């Protein structure tokens, strides 16, 4: 029954996130908000909604390790699993912004999370405000200096909906996300109890992979359509948003404590390690391009991570 709860939770999260995305973009277009702003804020927020809702509800329910494990595990899955599978299908040309903006900001955000946890094993409300403030500054910086941000982040299929459809999508999307998170968290916590494993282990594996399914699906669809909508920059952006927004907002609502030391002695170190390997893959063997070999390396690393985590 727990597996059924988890499966239904994943389905509701994916559908709810998609409905919320459509309604959010439609509202933004009706308010005549520039697409560049929609792409960097509304779309990013909507696509990270599953991670945000799951982490907030988990933290409020007292499942602190599940909340943190979801974010750290999702970031690892985005860079190793999602990017790895995507590279098996097609190579990715890396933009200059990778080493000038995106990757450095992702590393700063990741190190902030690591040192905050290492300090007192807690992400406090003040630290959460700091993370969200950093995100706001980053977005303002992008708006001012990156005027050529691609509008491909918004699919051509997404258009302004009628008012009734917008309201309906907004309502059922919100309900879907909330209900999906409830089912997923209940199923995951009960599964941890049934198998005698920690909530952190379930969060870092099952839950994080599930909440990364939208990114994986979007990446594969984009590659099959030969679109440039999903790139390394988009996945890095998702990781930045997961730390600065998801962890930040969650800790503002309720401080997050890392009860399982493996979160900061193992999991986050893997997240940092895979992040540090990325520049090597980008510049070797072919400069500013990620090929199938890099995808295989990333998938092997993810397999090793899962093996070490579970064993």
C-alpha positions in Angstrom: 0.0 0.0 0.0 2.9 2.4 0.8 4.3 1.9 -2.7 0.8 2.7 -4.1 0.8 5.9 -2.1 4.2 6.8 -3.4 3.3 6.1 -7.0 0.0 8.1 -6.7 1.9 10.9 -5.0 4.4 11.1 -7.8 1.7 11.2 -10.5 -0.2 13.9 -8.7 3.0 16.0 -8.2 3.9 15.7 -11.9 0.4 16.6 -13.1 -0.1 19.3 -10.5 3.3 20.9 -11.3 2.4 20.9 -15.0 -1.1 22.5 -14.4 0.4 25.1 -12.1 3.1 25.9 -14.7 0.4 26.5 -17.4 -1.7 28.7 -15.2 1.3 30.7 -13.8 2.6 31.4 -17.3 -0.9 32.3 -18.5 -1.4 34.8 -15.6 2.1 36.3 -16.3 1.3 36.7 -20.0 -2.1 38.4 -19.2 -0.2 40.8 -16.9 2.2 41.5 -19.8 5.2 40.4 -17.8 8.2 40.0 -20.2 8.9 36.4 -21.1 12.5 36.7 -19.9 11.2 37.4 -16.4 8.6 34.6 -16.7 11.4 32.1 -17.7 13.6 33.0 -14.8 11.0 33.3 -12.1 7.6 31.9 -12.8 8.7 28.9 -14.8 11.6 28.1 -12.4 9.3 28.3 -9.4 6.6 26.2 -10.9 8.9 23.4 -12.1 10.5 23.3 -8.6 7.1 23.3 -6.9 7.2 19.5 -6.2 10.5 19.8 -4.3 9.2 22.8 -2.5 5.8 21.4 -1.4 7.4 18.0 -0.4 10.1 19.7 1.6 7.8 22.1 3.4 5.2 19.4 4.3 7.9 17.0 5.3 9.6 19.6 7.6 6.2 20.6 9.1 5.4 17.0 9.8 8.7 16.6 11.6 10.4 14.6 8.9 13.4 17.0 8.7 15.8 14.5 7.1 13.2 13.7 4.4 13.0 17.4 3.6 16.8 17.9 3.3 17.4 14.5 1.6 14.8 15.4 -1.0 16.7 18.6 -2.0 20.2 17.1 -1.9 19.2 14.0 -3.6 17.3 15.9 -6.3 20.4 18.0 -7.0 22.6 14.9 -7.3 19.9 13.3 -9.6 19.7 16.3 -11.8 23.4 16.5 -12.5 24.2 12.7 -12.6 21.0 10.9 -13.5 19.0 13.4 -15.6 22.0 14.9 -17.4 23.6 11.4 -17.8 20.5 9.9 -19.5 20.1 13.1 -21.6 23.7 12.8 -22.9 23.2 9.2 -23.9 20.5 10.5 -26.4 22.3 13.6 -27.7 25.3 15.8 -27.0 24.9 19.2 -25.4 26.7 22.4 -26.4 27.7 24.3 -23.3 27.1 28.1 -23.2 29.7 30.5 -21.9 27.5 31.4 -19.0 28.3 28.0 -17.5 31.7 29.0 -16.2 31.0 32.8 -15.9 27.7 32.7 -13.9 25.7 29.5 -13.5 28.3 27.0 -12.2 30.0 29.5 -9.8 26.6 30.5 -8.3 25.6 26.8 -8.0 28.9 26.1 -6.1 28.4 29.1 -3.8 24.8 28.0 -3.0 26.0 24.4 -2.4 28.9 25.5 -0.2 26.5 27.8 1.8 24.2 24.8 2.4 27.1 22.6 3.5 28.7 25.2 5.9 25.3 26.1 7.4 24.7 22.5 8.2 28.3 21.8 9.3 28.1 24.8 11.8 25.2 23.6 13.9 23.4 20.8 11.9 20.6 23.3 11.4 19.2 25.6 8.7 17.8 28.4 10.8 15.2 31.0 9.8 17.9 33.7 9.5 19.9 31.4 7.2 16.8 30.7 5.2 16.2 34.5 4.7 19.9 34.8 3.6 19.4 32.0 1.0 16.3 33.6 -0.4 17.9 37.0 -0.4 20.8 35.5 -2.4 18.3 34.1 -4.9 16.7 37.5 -5.3 20.0 39.2 -5.9 21.0 36.5 -8.4 17.7 37.0 -10.4 18.2 40.8 -10.4 21.7 40.4 -11.6 20.5 38.1 -14.4 17.9 40.7 -15.4 20.4 43.5 -15.6 23.3 41.7 -17.2 21.9 38.8 -19.1 19.4 40.5 -21.5 19.9 37.7 -24.0 18.6 35.0 -21.7 16.8 32.5 -24.1 13.1 32.5 -24.1 13.3 28.8 -25.1 12.8 28.1 -21.4 9.1 28.5 -22.2 7.7 26.0 -24.6 6.0 27.3 -27.7 3.1 25.0 -26.7 2.5 27.1 -23.6 0.2 30.0 -24.4 -2.1 32.3 -22.6 -5.2 30.3 -21.5 -8.7 31.6 -21.2 -9.6 33.0 -17.7 -11.8 30.0 -16.7 -9.1 27.6 -17.8 -6.4 29.6 -15.9 -8.4 29.5 -12.7 -9.2 25.8 -13.1 -5.5 24.9 -13.8 -4.4 27.0 -10.9 -6.9 25.3 -8.5 -6.4 21.7 -9.6 -2.6 22.2 -9.9 -2.4 23.5 -6.3 -4.6 20.7 -5.0 -2.6 18.1 -7.0 0.7 19.3 -5.6 -0.6 19.4 -2.0 -2.4 16.0 -2.3 0.6 14.4 -4.1 3.0 15.6 -1.5 0.7 14.3 1.3 0.5 10.8 -0.3 4.3 10.8 -1.1 5.4 11.8 2.4 3.0 9.4 4.1 4.1 6.5 1.8 7.8 7.3 2.2 7.8 7.7 6.0 5.8 4.5 6.4 8.1 2.7 3.9 11.1 3.8 6.0 9.4 2.3 9.1 8.5 -0.9 7.3 12.0 -1.6 6.0 13.7 -0.2 9.1 15.7 2.4 7.2 16.1 6.2 7.9 13.8 8.9 6.4 17.0 10.4 5.0 17.7 7.3 3.0 14.2 7.3 1.5 14.4 11.1 0.8 17.8 10.9 -0.8 16.8 8.0 -3.1 13.1 7.3 -3.8 11.6 10.8 -3.1 14.4 12.8 -4.8 14.3 10.6 -7.9 10.5 11.0 -8.0 10.6 14.8 -7.7 13.3 14.9 -10.5 11.0 13.0 -12.9 9.6 16.3 -14.4 13.2 17.5 -15.3 14.1 14.1 -16.7 10.9 13.9 -18.8 11.4 17.5 -20.1 15.0 16.8 -21.0 14.2 13.7 -23.0 11.3 15.3 -24.8 13.4 18.4 -25.6 16.2 16.2 -27.0 13.8 14.1 -29.1 12.2 17.3 -30.5 15.8 18.6 -31.2 15.0 21.7 -29.1 17.6 23.6 -27.1 15.1 24.3 -24.3 16.8 22.0 -21.8 20.6 22.5 -21.4 23.2 22.2 -18.8 22.4 25.7 -17.7 18.7 24.8 -17.1 19.7 21.8 -14.8 22.2 24.0 -12.9 19.5 26.6 -12.6 17.2 24.0 -11.1 19.9 23.1 -8.5 20.4 26.7 -7.6 16.7 27.2 -7.1 16.4 24.0 -5.1 18.9 25.2 -2.5 18.2 28.9 -2.4 14.4 28.8 -2.8 13.3 25.3 -1.6 15.6 25.1 1.4 15.4 28.8 2.0 11.6 29.1 2.0 11.2 25.8 4.0 13.6 27.0 6.7 11.9 30.3 6.9 8.6 28.5 7.6 10.2 26.1 10.0 14.0 25.6 10.8 15.4 22.4 9.3 17.5 20.1 11.5 19.8 17.4 10.0 19.3 14.6 12.4 21.1 12.0 10.3 24.8 13.0 10.1 25.2 11.2 6.8 23.4 14.2 5.2 26.5 16.4 5.7 29.2 13.7 6.0 28.2 11.8 2.8 25.3 13.1 0.7 26.2 16.8 0.4 29.9 15.8 -0.2 28.7 13.7 -3.2 26.6 16.7 -4.4 29.7 19.0 -4.2 31.9 16.3 -5.8 29.7 15.8 -8.8 29.4 19.6 -9.2 33.2 19.9 -9.1 33.6 17.2 -11.8 31.3 19.0 -14.2 33.8 21.6 -15.4 36.3 18.8 -16.3 33.7 17.1 -18.4 32.8 20.3 -20.1 36.3 21.1 -21.1 37.6 17.5 -21.7 37.9 15.9 -24.2 36.1 18.5 -26.3 35.9 22.1 -25.1 32.5 23.5 -24.2 30.6 20.3 -25.2 29.3 17.3 -23.2 29.2 14.0 -25.1 27.9 10.5 -24.6 31.1 9.5 -22.7 30.4 12.2 -20.1 26.9 10.8 -19.7 28.2 7.3 -19.1 30.6 8.7 -16.5 27.8 10.6 -14.7 25.6 7.5 -14.7 28.4 5.4 -13.3 28.9 8.0 -10.5 25.2 8.0 -9.7 25.3 4.2 -9.5 28.2 4.3 -7.1 26.5 7.0 -5.0 23.3 4.9 -4.7 25.4 1.8 -3.9 27.3 3.6 -1.1 24.1 5.2 0.2 22.1 2.0 0.4 24.9 -0.3 1.6 
